Amino acid sequence: MGTVFLFNFLRFLLLAFELLVIARVLLSYVDTDPRRRSALGQLLVAITEPVLAPIRNLLPKGGMFDFSPLVVILVLGVIIRSLPG
């Protein structure tokens, strides 16, 4: 019973992080100036950047497109679906 709770809690955390990445991507269309970023935008960047930055550095430059959120969402999806329960 304890392991089921643990896997469900881990699944919840990964889904929450996935939603934060999606929110950051959507907010980037509205909150475009990094110098005048809203408080919500600053919070989303602070939470997601430690995961997105290393992946962004590994990927080839895609012009003006940043594919690191897509990679993170795909990897999180694979991890979530591979969890037992």
VMD Tcl script that builds the backbone (N, CA, C; Angstrom):
set m [mol new atoms 255]
animate dup $m
set s [atomselect $m all]
$s set {name element resname resid chain x y z} {
  {N N MET 1 A 0.819 -1.188 0.000}
  {CA C MET 1 A 0.000 0.000 0.000}
  {C C MET 1 A 0.870 1.262 0.000}
  {N N GLY 2 A 2.004 1.234 0.703}
  {CA C GLY 2 A 2.897 2.386 0.734}
  {C C GLY 2 A 3.536 2.663 -0.609}
  {N N THR 3 A 3.851 1.597 -1.360}
  {CA C THR 3 A 4.475 1.804 -2.665}
  {C C THR 3 A 3.476 2.375 -3.666}
  {N N VAL 4 A 2.208 1.988 -3.536}
  {CA C VAL 4 A 1.189 2.535 -4.432}
  {C C VAL 4 A 1.069 4.037 -4.211}
  {N N PHE 5 A 1.054 4.454 -2.946}
  {CA C PHE 5 A 1.004 5.882 -2.636}
  {C C PHE 5 A 2.230 6.598 -3.195}
  {N N LEU 6 A 3.390 5.990 -3.014}
  {CA C LEU 6 A 4.627 6.605 -3.491}
  {C C LEU 6 A 4.610 6.799 -5.003}
  {N N PHE 7 A 4.179 5.771 -5.750}
  {CA C PHE 7 A 4.123 5.894 -7.206}
  {C C PHE 7 A 3.073 6.912 -7.640}
  {N N ASN 8 A 1.933 6.949 -6.946}
  {CA C ASN 8 A 0.908 7.941 -7.288}
  {C C ASN 8 A 1.393 9.357 -6.990}
  {N N PHE 9 A 2.120 9.531 -5.889}
  {CA C PHE 9 A 2.655 10.837 -5.546}
  {C C PHE 9 A 3.709 11.276 -6.564}
  {N N LEU 10 A 4.571 10.354 -6.956}
  {CA C LEU 10 A 5.575 10.654 -7.975}
  {C C LEU 10 A 4.915 11.002 -9.302}
  {N N ARG 11 A 3.880 10.270 -9.662}
  {CA C ARG 11 A 3.129 10.557 -10.895}
  {C C ARG 11 A 2.517 11.957 -10.821}
  {N N PHE 12 A 1.968 12.304 -9.664}
  {CA C PHE 12 A 1.386 13.634 -9.473}
  {C C PHE 12 A 2.439 14.729 -9.655}
  {N N LEU 13 A 3.611 14.544 -9.042}
  {CA C LEU 13 A 4.671 15.548 -9.163}
  {C C LEU 13 A 5.137 15.714 -10.609}
  {N N LEU 14 A 5.282 14.608 -11.317}
  {CA C LEU 14 A 5.722 14.682 -12.712}
  {C C LEU 14 A 4.665 15.345 -13.589}
  {N N LEU 15 A 3.396 15.031 -13.349}
  {CA C LEU 15 A 2.326 15.685 -14.113}
  {C C LEU 15 A 2.264 17.177 -13.802}
  {N N ALA 16 A 2.453 17.538 -12.541}
  {CA C ALA 16 A 2.449 18.955 -12.166}
  {C C ALA 16 A 3.596 19.695 -12.860}
  {N N PHE 17 A 4.780 19.065 -12.910}
  {CA C PHE 17 A 5.898 19.704 -13.592}
  {C C PHE 17 A 5.631 19.822 -15.089}
  {N N GLU 18 A 5.008 18.814 -15.664}
  {CA C GLU 18 A 4.650 18.866 -17.080}
  {C C GLU 18 A 3.700 20.034 -17.345}
  {N N LEU 19 A 2.742 20.241 -16.458}
  {CA C LEU 19 A 1.818 21.368 -16.611}
  {C C LEU 19 A 2.536 22.709 -16.452}
  {N N LEU 20 A 3.535 22.775 -15.575}
  {CA C LEU 20 A 4.306 24.001 -15.426}
  {C C LEU 20 A 5.105 24.317 -16.690}
  {N N VAL 21 A 5.643 23.298 -17.325}
  {CA C VAL 21 A 6.373 23.509 -18.587}
  {C C VAL 21 A 5.408 24.009 -19.664}
  {N N ILE 22 A 4.233 23.404 -19.745}
  {CA C ILE 22 A 3.236 23.842 -20.731}
  {C C ILE 22 A 2.809 25.278 -20.447}
  {N N ALA 23 A 2.620 25.614 -19.169}
  {CA C ALA 23 A 2.242 26.980 -18.813}
  {C C ALA 23 A 3.336 27.967 -19.200}
  {N N ARG 24 A 4.594 27.571 -19.022}
  {CA C ARG 24 A 5.704 28.456 -19.409}
  {C C ARG 24 A 5.710 28.692 -20.907}
  {N N VAL 25 A 5.478 27.643 -21.671}
  {CA C VAL 25 A 5.449 27.790 -23.129}
  {C C VAL 25 A 4.310 28.721 -23.540}
  {N N LEU 26 A 3.132 28.519 -22.974}
  {CA C LEU 26 A 1.990 29.361 -23.334}
  {C C LEU 26 A 2.204 30.806 -22.890}
  {N N LEU 27 A 2.775 30.989 -21.713}
  {CA C LEU 27 A 3.009 32.341 -21.228}
  {C C LEU 27 A 4.085 33.061 -22.039}
  {N N SER 28 A 4.982 32.312 -22.654}
  {CA C SER 28 A 6.039 32.940 -23.444}
  {C C SER 28 A 5.485 33.652 -24.680}
  {N N TYR 29 A 4.284 33.288 -25.103}
  {CA C TYR 29 A 3.678 33.983 -26.234}
  {C C TYR 29 A 3.122 35.342 -25.824}
  {N N VAL 30 A 2.786 35.504 -24.543}
  {CA C VAL 30 A 2.198 36.749 -24.056}
  {C C VAL 30 A 3.240 37.609 -23.361}
  {N N ASP 31 A 4.048 36.978 -22.538}
  {CA C ASP 31 A 5.040 37.665 -21.712}
  {C C ASP 31 A 6.400 37.568 -22.408}
  {N N THR 32 A 6.577 38.349 -23.486}
  {CA C THR 32 A 7.718 38.131 -24.371}
  {C C THR 32 A 8.995 38.841 -23.943}
  {N N ASP 33 A 8.904 39.922 -23.189}
  {CA C ASP 33 A 10.098 40.687 -22.817}
  {C C ASP 33 A 10.667 40.151 -21.504}
  {N N PRO 34 A 11.847 39.514 -21.535}
  {CA C PRO 34 A 12.401 38.946 -20.295}
  {C C PRO 34 A 12.737 40.000 -19.237}
  {N N ARG 35 A 12.958 41.240 -19.640}
  {CA C ARG 35 A 13.282 42.286 -18.669}
  {C C ARG 35 A 12.056 42.756 -17.908}
  {N N ARG 36 A 10.877 42.584 -18.497}
  {CA C ARG 36 A 9.638 43.033 -17.866}
  {C C ARG 36 A 8.696 41.858 -17.625}
  {N N ARG 37 A 9.241 40.736 -17.257}
  {CA C ARG 37 A 8.458 39.515 -17.061}
  {C C ARG 37 A 7.590 39.642 -15.803}
  {N N SER 38 A 6.376 39.117 -15.885}
  {CA C SER 38 A 5.461 39.160 -14.744}
  {C C SER 38 A 5.968 38.247 -13.631}
  {N N ALA 39 A 5.353 38.385 -12.468}
  {CA C ALA 39 A 5.747 37.553 -11.320}
  {C C ALA 39 A 5.489 36.079 -11.617}
  {N N LEU 40 A 4.385 35.783 -12.280}
  {CA C LEU 40 A 4.089 34.397 -12.647}
  {C C LEU 40 A 5.128 33.875 -13.634}
  {N N GLY 41 A 5.506 34.701 -14.592}
  {CA C GLY 41 A 6.524 34.309 -15.556}
  {C C GLY 41 A 7.866 34.054 -14.899}
  {N N GLN 42 A 8.227 34.894 -13.941}
  {CA C GLN 42 A 9.485 34.708 -13.217}
  {C C GLN 42 A 9.470 33.411 -12.417}
  {N N LEU 43 A 8.329 33.112 -11.799}
  {CA C LEU 43 A 8.204 31.874 -11.028}
  {C C LEU 43 A 8.309 30.651 -11.928}
  {N N LEU 44 A 7.636 30.685 -13.070}
  {CA C LEU 44 A 7.688 29.552 -13.996}
  {C C LEU 44 A 9.101 29.343 -14.533}
  {N N VAL 45 A 9.798 30.416 -14.838}
  {CA C VAL 45 A 11.173 30.302 -15.319}
  {C C VAL 45 A 12.069 29.733 -14.217}
  {N N ALA 46 A 11.898 30.206 -12.998}
  {CA C ALA 46 A 12.726 29.732 -11.888}
  {C C ALA 46 A 12.518 28.244 -11.624}
  {N N ILE 47 A 11.305 27.753 -11.806}
  {CA C ILE 47 A 11.014 26.344 -11.538}
  {C C ILE 47 A 11.454 25.447 -12.694}
  {N N THR 48 A 11.231 25.878 -13.930}
  {CA C THR 48 A 11.459 24.999 -15.074}
  {C C THR 48 A 12.843 25.125 -15.697}
  {N N GLU 49 A 13.500 26.242 -15.509}
  {CA C GLU 49 A 14.793 26.462 -16.182}
  {C C GLU 49 A 15.874 25.456 -15.793}
  {N N PRO 50 A 15.960 25.001 -14.524}
  {CA C PRO 50 A 16.992 24.010 -14.207}
  {C C PRO 50 A 16.866 22.703 -14.985}
  {N N VAL 51 A 15.687 22.387 -15.470}
  {CA C VAL 51 A 15.503 21.179 -16.283}
  {C C VAL 51 A 15.638 21.498 -17.765}
  {N N LEU 52 A 15.118 22.643 -18.179}
  {CA C LEU 52 A 15.130 22.981 -19.606}
  {C C LEU 52 A 16.516 23.385 -20.115}
  {N N ALA 53 A 17.286 24.085 -19.310}
  {CA C ALA 53 A 18.582 24.612 -19.766}
  {C C ALA 53 A 19.557 23.520 -20.207}
  {N N PRO 54 A 19.759 22.436 -19.430}
  {CA C PRO 54 A 20.698 21.411 -19.903}
  {C C PRO 54 A 20.238 20.737 -21.196}
  {N N ILE 55 A 18.937 20.560 -21.343}
  {CA C ILE 55 A 18.432 19.950 -22.577}
  {C C ILE 55 A 18.596 20.917 -23.741}
  {N N ARG 56 A 18.366 22.194 -23.487}
  {CA C ARG 56 A 18.542 23.211 -24.529}
  {C C ARG 56 A 19.990 23.250 -25.010}
  {N N ASN 57 A 20.931 23.038 -24.093}
  {CA C ASN 57 A 22.344 23.043 -24.465}
  {C C ASN 57 A 22.728 21.817 -25.277}
  {N N LEU 58 A 22.028 20.706 -25.090}
  {CA C LEU 58 A 22.325 19.481 -25.841}
  {C C LEU 58 A 21.744 19.492 -27.253}
  {N N LEU 59 A 20.630 20.170 -27.425}
  {CA C LEU 59 A 19.952 20.178 -28.721}
  {C C LEU 59 A 20.641 21.120 -29.701}
  {N N PRO 60 A 20.601 20.777 -30.986}
  {CA C PRO 60 A 21.118 21.732 -31.979}
  {C C PRO 60 A 20.218 22.960 -32.036}
  {N N LYS 61 A 20.788 24.067 -32.428}
  {CA C LYS 61 A 20.021 25.311 -32.496}
  {C C LYS 61 A 18.935 25.184 -33.560}
  {N N GLY 62 A 17.710 25.527 -33.188}
  {CA C GLY 62 A 16.573 25.424 -34.096}
  {C C GLY 62 A 16.092 26.776 -34.563}
  {N N GLY 63 A 17.010 27.707 -34.730}
  {CA C GLY 63 A 16.608 29.044 -35.133}
  {C C GLY 63 A 15.954 29.746 -33.968}
  {N N MET 64 A 14.766 30.278 -34.194}
  {CA C MET 64 A 14.076 30.984 -33.120}
  {C C MET 64 A 13.200 30.058 -32.288}
  {N N PHE 65 A 13.174 28.776 -32.605}
  {CA C PHE 65 A 12.343 27.823 -31.881}
  {C C PHE 65 A 13.157 27.106 -30.818}
  {N N ASP 66 A 12.546 26.929 -29.657}
  {CA C ASP 66 A 13.172 26.209 -28.553}
  {C C ASP 66 A 12.423 24.879 -28.392}
  {N N PHE 67 A 13.108 23.792 -28.715}
  {CA C PHE 67 A 12.466 22.483 -28.658}
  {C C PHE 67 A 12.664 21.775 -27.325}
  {N N SER 68 A 13.357 22.405 -26.378}
  {CA C SER 68 A 13.598 21.747 -25.091}
  {C C SER 68 A 12.310 21.458 -24.318}
  {N N PRO 69 A 11.281 22.327 -24.325}
  {CA C PRO 69 A 10.044 21.950 -23.632}
  {C C PRO 69 A 9.380 20.711 -24.241}
  {N N LEU 70 A 9.453 20.586 -25.553}
  {CA C LEU 70 A 8.877 19.405 -26.207}
  {C C LEU 70 A 9.595 18.139 -25.759}
  {N N VAL 71 A 10.918 18.195 -25.688}
  {CA C VAL 71 A 11.695 17.030 -25.252}
  {C C VAL 71 A 11.354 16.682 -23.806}
  {N N VAL 72 A 11.260 17.698 -22.942}
  {CA C VAL 72 A 10.934 17.451 -21.535}
  {C C VAL 72 A 9.553 16.828 -21.403}
  {N N ILE 73 A 8.575 17.344 -22.132}
  {CA C ILE 73 A 7.217 16.806 -22.056}
  {C C ILE 73 A 7.177 15.365 -22.552}
  {N N LEU 74 A 7.889 15.067 -23.631}
  {CA C LEU 74 A 7.919 13.697 -24.134}
  {C C LEU 74 A 8.588 12.746 -23.146}
  {N N VAL 75 A 9.700 13.160 -22.567}
  {CA C VAL 75 A 10.408 12.308 -21.595}
  {C C VAL 75 A 9.554 12.108 -20.346}
  {N N LEU 76 A 8.926 13.172 -19.863}
  {CA C LEU 76 A 8.054 13.026 -18.698}
  {C C LEU 76 A 6.890 12.085 -18.989}
  {N N GLY 77 A 6.341 12.179 -20.190}
  {CA C GLY 77 A 5.256 11.282 -20.571}
  {C C GLY 77 A 5.681 9.826 -20.551}
  {N N VAL 78 A 6.876 9.551 -21.050}
  {CA C VAL 78 A 7.397 8.179 -21.038}
  {C C VAL 78 A 7.608 7.705 -19.599}
  {N N ILE 79 A 8.167 8.561 -18.763}
  {CA C ILE 79 A 8.407 8.182 -17.367}
  {C C ILE 79 A 7.080 7.925 -16.633}
  {N N ILE 80 A 6.120 8.810 -16.833}
  {CA C ILE 80 A 4.831 8.653 -16.163}
  {C C ILE 80 A 4.151 7.358 -16.594}
  {N N ARG 81 A 4.201 7.057 -17.877}
  {CA C ARG 81 A 3.533 5.857 -18.361}
  {C C ARG 81 A 4.258 4.578 -17.974}
  {N N SER 82 A 5.540 4.694 -17.627}
  {CA C SER 82 A 6.293 3.497 -17.246}
  {C C SER 82 A 6.187 3.187 -15.752}
  {N N LEU 83 A 5.616 4.119 -14.978}
  {CA C LEU 83 A 5.447 3.865 -13.552}
  {C C LEU 83 A 4.381 2.788 -13.326}
  {N N PRO 84 A 4.628 1.863 -12.432}
  {CA C PRO 84 A 3.620 0.824 -12.164}
  {C C PRO 84 A 2.415 1.409 -11.425}
  {N N GLY 85 A 1.295 0.744 -11.595}
  {CA C GLY 85 A 0.100 1.139 -10.864}
  {C C GLY 85 A -0.878 1.761 -11.752}
}
mol reanalyze $m
mol bondsrecalc $m
mol representation Tube
mol addrep $m
